[in-house]
Amino acid sequence: MTRSLARPMPLTAIAVAAIALAAPLALGYSGMPTGAEDPPSSNPSFEQELVELVNAARMAEGLSPLKRIGCLDRAARYQANDMVQDFYFAHDTQDAGGVFVCTWSQRLVVFCPSMSATGDLIGAGYTSPSAMLNSWLGSEPHRQLIMYAGSRETGAGYRTGGQYGRYWVQDFGLYSGVYPILIDGENESTGSPSVSLYLYGAGFWTEMRLRNDGADWGPWIPFETNVAWQLRSEPGTRSVYAEMRNATSSTESMDSIELAIAIDVEEADASVAGVVPLLEPARPNPFQGSTTISFRVSESGPVALRIHDVTGRAVCTLVDGVRDAGEHEVVWLGSDDSGRRLSAGIYVCVLTSARWSERRTVVLIR
């Protein structure tokens, strides 16, 4: 069962799945939040995956990805926790017994002062980020909020318990005068130092220069929104810095991503010994006709590369067999195993060996 509610922009939207009763959560939240709260999450990985999927859906429509920021995460987590604690389901914050505390937009501004609150999504009962997003995208009010061009920042919250068992909140906002840089659409990690950068500020900044952490600035070049970039190759947290300017002002921005390099099997612990693949980003992504997926393995052995839809169902097998050590690539035409054209949407490339698995999101547009 699902139901939804929408209001004029800024938008809010609700989605509800199956009901599962649980005991209230005792966190001690009462009255107006101060903005200093740091609420817990039941699954931070779920929250990150939801942000990545929402950004992939936006980019498939030609919209900018959203920057995930900590204050909106805390605002979203606060509402998810509060709904579990006080046994209600609503955008506006309440105390026990349905006592009104504040509107959703007031909550966002308490946690993120000076920000314009542009929207609030809530959902309950859904068991995975992809299931939650599918529900939102399947309803026009939810879809309008996700695709709202006036948003620039986002945050997500997920908490288990309460009346519906699982509570999801995603909040949206806009900091005027702030120009984020995003690496790989705000993905948390990458298996390759070759990444894409998205920079806000088109039409305002005229020039920019970039640098990696620990490196000197590159030359000033004309401002570009989308830039292909090479990170430092050492594994770990890698950062990219941008300085942007026009005739009268300038600003700086940065973003970080975790660079995970494939393990050398000769040096690896026995627990991960075996074929270690490295899955590259699909090129192009989003794509319309075809996309190329590249990967490499460290030694000869069985490897599988499959495409899954957002429900987790494998729809196309691109590789299933022994591959020699080295670089490999395969072209996906956006079809299933029977050659039928798949509908536009978000898909997941999953590369696996006997002891390793990597995945990347790819967006098919029609």
C-alpha positions as CSV (number, residue, x, y, z in Angstrom):
1,M,0.0,0.0,0.0
2,T,1.3,3.5,-0.8
3,R,-0.1,7.0,-0.4
4,S,1.3,10.4,-1.2
5,L,0.8,14.0,-0.3
6,A,2.1,17.1,-2.1
7,R,2.1,20.8,-1.5
8,P,3.1,23.7,-3.8
9,M,6.8,24.3,-4.1
10,P,8.7,23.8,-1.9
11,L,7.3,20.3,-2.1
12,T,6.8,17.6,0.5
13,A,5.8,14.0,-0.3
14,I,4.9,10.9,1.6
15,A,5.2,7.2,0.7
16,V,4.1,4.3,2.9
17,A,4.7,0.6,2.5
18,A,3.7,-2.4,4.6
19,I,3.0,-1.8,8.3
20,A,5.2,-3.5,10.9
21,L,4.5,-2.5,14.5
22,A,7.4,-2.0,16.9
23,A,8.0,-0.4,20.3
24,P,8.6,3.3,20.6
25,L,12.2,4.6,20.6
26,A,13.3,6.4,23.7
27,L,15.7,9.2,22.6
28,G,14.5,12.0,24.7
29,Y,13.7,14.4,21.9
30,S,11.0,16.9,23.0
31,G,10.0,20.3,22.0
32,M,11.8,22.4,19.3
33,P,15.1,21.0,18.1
34,T,18.1,23.1,18.7
35,G,20.1,22.1,15.6
36,A,22.9,20.8,17.7
37,E,21.5,17.3,17.9
38,D,23.4,14.5,16.2
39,P,20.8,11.8,15.8
40,P,21.8,8.2,15.1
41,S,21.3,6.3,11.8
42,S,20.2,2.7,11.6
43,N,22.2,2.3,8.4
44,P,24.5,5.1,7.1
45,S,25.2,3.0,3.9
46,F,21.5,3.1,3.1
47,E,21.5,6.9,3.4
48,Q,24.5,7.3,1.1
49,E,23.0,4.9,-1.5
50,L,19.8,6.8,-1.5
51,V,21.6,10.1,-2.2
52,E,23.6,8.4,-5.0
53,L,20.5,6.9,-6.6
54,V,18.6,10.3,-6.4
55,N,21.6,12.0,-8.1
56,A,21.7,9.4,-10.8
57,A,18.0,9.9,-11.5
58,R,18.5,13.7,-11.6
59,M,21.5,13.4,-14.0
60,A,19.6,11.1,-16.2
61,E,17.2,14.0,-16.7
62,G,20.0,16.5,-17.4
63,L,19.8,18.1,-13.9
64,S,22.6,18.8,-11.6
65,P,23.6,16.3,-8.8
66,L,23.0,17.4,-5.3
67,K,25.7,18.0,-2.7
68,R,25.2,16.0,0.5
69,I,25.8,18.2,3.6
70,G,26.0,17.2,7.2
71,C,23.4,19.7,8.6
72,L,20.7,18.3,6.2
73,D,21.7,14.8,7.2
74,R,21.1,15.7,10.9
75,A,17.8,17.4,10.0
76,A,16.6,14.3,8.1
77,R,17.9,11.9,10.8
78,Y,16.2,13.9,13.5
79,Q,12.8,13.6,11.9
80,A,13.3,9.9,11.2
81,N,14.2,9.3,14.8
82,D,11.5,11.5,16.1
83,M,8.8,9.7,14.1
84,V,10.0,6.4,15.6
85,Q,10.2,7.8,19.1
86,D,6.8,9.5,19.2
87,F,4.9,7.1,17.0
88,Y,3.7,9.4,14.2
89,F,4.3,9.8,10.5
90,A,4.3,13.4,9.1
91,H,6.6,16.0,7.6
92,D,6.1,18.4,10.5
93,T,7.8,17.6,13.8
94,Q,5.5,16.5,16.6
95,D,5.8,15.5,20.3
96,A,4.0,12.4,21.7
97,G,0.3,12.5,21.3
98,G,0.4,14.5,18.1
99,V,1.4,17.9,19.7
100,F,2.7,20.1,16.9
101,V,6.3,21.3,17.4
102,C,7.5,22.9,14.1
103,T,7.0,22.7,10.3
104,W,9.4,20.7,8.2
105,S,10.9,23.9,6.7
106,Q,11.5,25.3,10.2
107,R,13.3,22.1,11.2
108,L,15.6,22.3,8.2
109,V,16.5,26.0,8.9
110,V,17.2,25.2,12.6
111,F,19.8,22.7,11.5
112,C,21.0,24.7,8.5
113,P,20.8,28.4,9.3
114,S,20.5,30.8,6.3
115,M,19.6,28.0,4.0
116,S,16.4,28.1,1.9
117,A,14.5,24.9,2.5
118,T,13.3,23.5,-0.8
119,G,11.7,20.2,0.0
120,D,11.1,17.2,2.3
121,L,10.5,13.6,1.3
122,I,9.4,10.9,3.8
123,G,8.7,7.3,3.4
124,A,8.0,4.2,5.6
125,G,8.1,0.5,5.3
126,Y,10.4,0.2,2.3
127,T,13.2,-2.3,2.8
128,S,16.0,-0.8,0.6
129,P,17.1,2.5,-0.9
130,S,16.1,1.4,-4.4
131,A,12.7,0.3,-3.3
132,M,12.2,3.7,-1.6
133,L,13.3,5.6,-4.7
134,N,11.2,3.5,-7.0
135,S,8.1,4.5,-4.9
136,W,9.0,8.2,-5.0
137,L,9.7,8.2,-8.7
138,G,6.5,6.3,-9.4
139,S,4.4,9.2,-8.0
140,E,4.4,12.6,-9.7
141,P,4.5,14.7,-6.5
142,H,7.6,12.8,-5.3
143,R,9.2,12.9,-8.7
144,Q,8.7,16.7,-9.0
145,L,10.5,17.2,-5.7
146,I,13.4,15.0,-6.6
147,M,13.7,16.8,-10.0
148,Y,13.3,20.3,-8.6
149,A,16.0,22.4,-10.2
150,G,16.0,24.9,-7.3
151,S,17.7,22.4,-5.0
152,R,21.4,22.3,-4.6
153,E,22.1,20.5,-1.3
154,T,20.5,17.4,0.3
155,G,20.7,15.1,3.3
156,A,19.2,11.7,4.2
157,G,18.0,9.9,7.3
158,Y,17.1,6.3,7.9
159,R,15.8,4.8,11.2
160,T,14.2,1.4,12.1
161,G,11.4,0.9,14.6
162,G,8.0,2.6,15.1
163,Q,4.7,1.8,13.5
164,Y,6.0,1.1,10.0
165,G,9.3,-0.5,10.9
166,R,11.6,1.6,8.6
167,Y,11.5,5.4,8.2
168,W,13.2,7.3,5.4
169,V,13.6,11.0,5.2
170,Q,15.4,13.1,2.5
171,D,15.6,16.8,2.8
172,F,16.6,19.4,0.2
173,G,17.8,22.9,0.3
174,L,19.7,25.8,-1.3
175,Y,22.5,27.8,0.1
176,S,22.6,31.0,-2.0
177,G,26.1,32.1,-2.8
178,V,27.6,28.6,-2.2
179,Y,29.1,26.8,-5.2
180,P,29.8,23.1,-4.5
181,I,32.1,20.8,-6.4
182,L,31.0,17.1,-6.6
183,I,33.2,14.2,-7.5
184,D,31.5,11.4,-9.5
185,G,28.0,12.7,-8.7
186,E,28.6,12.7,-4.9
187,N,29.5,9.0,-4.9
188,E,31.2,7.9,-1.7
189,S,33.9,5.8,-3.3
190,T,35.5,5.0,-6.6
191,G,37.7,2.2,-7.9
192,S,39.5,4.4,-10.4
193,P,41.5,7.7,-10.1
194,S,39.7,8.7,-13.3
195,V,36.7,10.7,-12.2
196,S,34.2,13.3,-13.3
197,L,33.8,16.7,-11.6
198,Y,30.6,18.7,-11.5
199,L,31.0,22.4,-10.6
200,Y,28.2,24.8,-9.7
201,G,28.5,28.4,-10.9
202,A,27.9,28.4,-14.7
203,G,26.9,31.9,-15.8
204,F,28.4,33.5,-12.7
205,W,32.1,32.4,-12.6
206,T,34.2,33.0,-15.7
207,E,37.4,31.2,-14.8
208,M,38.5,28.3,-12.6
209,R,41.6,26.4,-11.5
210,L,41.8,23.0,-9.9
211,R,44.2,21.0,-7.8
212,N,44.5,17.6,-6.0
213,D,45.3,17.3,-2.3
214,G,49.0,18.0,-1.7
215,A,49.5,19.4,-5.2
216,D,49.9,22.8,-6.7
217,W,47.2,24.7,-8.5
218,G,46.7,24.1,-12.1
219,P,46.4,27.0,-14.6
220,W,43.4,29.3,-14.8
221,I,41.0,28.0,-17.5
222,P,37.6,29.1,-18.7
223,F,34.9,27.9,-16.3
224,E,33.4,24.5,-17.1
225,T,30.5,22.6,-15.4
226,N,31.7,19.1,-16.2
227,V,35.3,18.2,-16.1
228,A,37.2,14.9,-16.5
229,W,39.8,14.7,-13.7
230,Q,42.6,12.4,-12.5
231,L,42.9,11.9,-8.7
232,R,46.1,11.2,-7.0
233,S,46.6,7.4,-7.5
234,E,47.3,6.5,-3.9
235,P,44.4,4.7,-2.2
236,G,42.6,6.5,0.6
237,T,40.6,9.7,0.9
238,R,41.3,11.9,-2.1
239,S,40.3,15.5,-2.3
240,V,39.9,18.0,-5.2
241,Y,40.0,21.7,-4.7
242,A,38.5,24.3,-7.0
243,E,39.0,28.1,-7.1
244,M,36.5,30.1,-9.2
245,R,36.5,33.8,-10.1
246,N,35.0,36.5,-12.2
247,A,35.9,40.2,-12.6
248,T,34.8,41.2,-9.1
249,S,35.0,38.1,-6.8
250,S,36.2,34.6,-6.2
251,T,35.5,31.6,-4.1
252,E,36.9,28.2,-3.3
253,S,35.2,24.8,-2.9
254,M,36.3,21.2,-2.4
255,D,35.1,17.6,-2.3
256,S,36.5,14.3,-1.2
257,I,36.0,10.7,-2.3
258,E,37.4,7.3,-1.1
259,L,39.7,5.8,-3.7
260,A,39.8,2.0,-3.4
261,I,42.5,0.4,-5.4
262,A,42.4,-3.3,-6.2
263,I,44.4,-5.5,-3.9
264,D,47.6,-7.1,-5.2
265,V,46.9,-10.8,-4.8
266,E,50.5,-11.6,-4.1
267,E,50.5,-9.3,-1.1
268,A,46.9,-9.7,0.0
269,D,45.7,-11.5,3.1
270,A,44.6,-15.1,2.5
271,S,41.0,-14.0,3.3
272,V,40.8,-12.0,0.1
273,A,43.2,-14.1,-2.1
274,G,41.9,-14.8,-5.5
275,V,40.9,-12.7,-8.5
276,V,40.5,-9.1,-7.5
277,P,38.6,-7.0,-10.1
278,L,38.4,-3.3,-10.5
279,L,35.3,-1.9,-12.1
280,E,35.6,1.4,-14.0
281,P,32.7,3.9,-14.4
282,A,30.6,3.3,-17.5
283,R,31.3,5.6,-20.4
284,P,29.1,7.5,-21.2
285,N,26.9,7.6,-18.1
286,P,24.0,8.5,-18.5
287,F,23.8,6.8,-21.9
288,Q,21.1,6.4,-24.6
289,G,22.3,3.9,-27.2
290,S,25.2,2.1,-25.7
291,T,27.8,2.4,-22.9
292,T,31.2,0.8,-22.4
293,I,32.0,-0.9,-19.1
294,S,35.7,-1.5,-18.4
295,F,37.3,-3.6,-15.7
296,R,40.5,-5.3,-14.9
297,V,41.5,-8.4,-12.9
298,S,44.8,-9.2,-11.3
299,E,45.1,-12.8,-12.3
300,S,43.3,-15.3,-14.6
301,G,40.1,-16.7,-13.1
302,P,36.3,-16.8,-13.3
303,V,34.6,-13.4,-13.4
304,A,31.0,-12.3,-13.9
305,L,29.6,-8.9,-14.9
306,R,25.8,-8.5,-14.7
307,I,23.4,-5.7,-14.9
308,H,20.7,-5.5,-12.2
309,D,17.6,-3.3,-12.0
310,V,17.0,-1.3,-8.8
311,T,14.9,-4.2,-7.4
312,G,18.1,-6.4,-7.4
313,R,16.9,-8.6,-10.3
314,A,19.7,-9.5,-12.8
315,V,18.5,-8.4,-16.3
316,C,21.6,-8.9,-18.4
317,T,24.8,-11.0,-18.2
318,L,27.6,-9.4,-20.0
319,V,30.5,-11.6,-18.8
320,D,30.4,-15.0,-17.2
321,G,33.5,-17.0,-17.5
322,V,37.3,-17.1,-17.1
323,R,39.2,-14.0,-18.0
324,D,42.9,-13.5,-18.2
325,A,44.7,-11.0,-16.0
326,G,44.6,-7.5,-17.4
327,E,42.2,-4.9,-18.9
328,H,38.8,-5.9,-20.3
329,E,35.9,-4.0,-21.7
330,V,32.4,-4.8,-22.8
331,V,29.6,-2.8,-24.5
332,W,26.1,-2.8,-23.1
333,L,23.3,-1.8,-25.5
334,G,20.7,-1.2,-22.8
335,S,18.9,-4.5,-23.4
336,D,18.2,-7.6,-21.4
337,D,19.4,-11.2,-22.0
338,S,16.8,-11.7,-24.7
339,G,17.8,-8.6,-26.6
340,R,14.7,-6.6,-25.5
341,R,15.2,-2.9,-24.9
342,L,15.0,-2.1,-21.3
343,S,13.1,0.9,-20.0
344,A,14.8,4.1,-19.0
345,G,16.0,4.1,-15.4
346,I,18.7,3.3,-12.9
347,Y,20.7,0.1,-13.3
348,V,23.6,-1.4,-11.3
349,C,26.6,-3.0,-12.8
350,V,27.9,-5.8,-10.6
351,L,31.3,-7.3,-11.1
352,T,32.2,-10.4,-9.1
353,S,34.9,-13.0,-8.7
354,A,35.1,-15.8,-6.2
355,R,36.1,-13.5,-3.3
356,W,35.3,-10.0,-4.5
357,S,32.5,-7.8,-5.7
358,E,32.2,-4.3,-6.9
359,R,29.3,-2.3,-8.2
360,R,28.6,0.9,-10.1
361,T,25.4,2.7,-11.0
362,V,24.6,3.4,-14.6
363,V,21.6,5.4,-15.9
364,L,19.8,4.5,-19.1
365,I,17.8,7.3,-20.9
366,R,15.5,6.9,-23.9
